[in-house]
Each structure stands twice: as structure tokens, then as C-alpha cells.
């Protein structure tokens, strides 16, 4: 049994990781942080004196999410 039934695989060269410049990532990072801040505001603080929208529809829409994330709402 000196020979194998499966031919030996040759090691293929692995591609080098692509480098992404910070200047290409920075606008997307800023956008992601701004979007996260708006979403946290809407879920956590959009009610009462700090309300930007009239009525209670934002509060009711995010009510279960508030409790899931630990924000008190009543």
C-alpha cells in the first residue's frame, strides 16, 4: 500500500487579505453610529417631554422593544 487511491493535493496559494483604507470605511462608520443613535432615541426616549412626534404611535410601535432592551416606559 505504498500508493494512495486519492491523488495528493497540492497546496494552492492563499490570496492575501484585501486592505481597506480608513477613509473608505469612515463615512459608513459615521452613518452607522448616527443611525444607531436615532434608533436608540426612538426606542428609549421618544415619549413625554422629549417627544418629537405628536401622539403615542411611536411609543406603541416600539413598546415591546423598550421592555426587551430594558427601557422603562410606564
N, C-alpha and C positions, 0 to 999 in steps of 0.2 A: 504494500500500500504506500508506495513512495509517491504516487501521483494522486492529486485530488480531482474529484469529478467536477468541481467548481473552479473555473479559472481564477487565478489570483487577480484581485482588483488593484489597479494602480491608483495611487493617491492623486486625486485631482487637485490642482491648485485652488485654494480658497480665495475668493475675492476679498479685497481689502474693504473695511467699512467705509462708507461714504461720509465725508466730513461736511457738516452743515454749518455755515458761518452764523455767528450770533446775530448779525444784522438781518439775516433772513428769518430767524426764529422770533426775534424781539417783538415785532408788530403782532404776531399771533399770540404771544405770551401776554402782552398788554390787553389785547382783546379778550382773552380767556379770563383774566383777572377782573376786568370791568364787567363782563357778563356774569361771573360768579358773584360779584358784589351786588349787582342788580337783583339777581335771583335770591340771594340771602336776604336782601332788604324786603323783597316782595313776600317771601315766605315768613320771615321773622318779625318784621316791624310795620307792615302795611295795615295799620288799623289805628283807630283813635286819633290823637292829636297829630301824629306824623303821617296821616293818610294823604296820599296824592290823588287818589280816585274816590269819587263820591260813592256812597252806598257800601254794602257789605259783600259785594260779589267777589272781590279778591280774597277777602278773609274766608269766605265759604269755599272758594275754589282750592285754596291751599290749606284748609283746616286740618285734614288728616296728615299732611306732610309736616305741619307745625308740630303736632304731637310726636310724630315719628322722629323728628330731629331734636326734640326736647325743648321746643319753644313753648312757654305758657301762653295761652290765648284767652282764658276765662277763668 
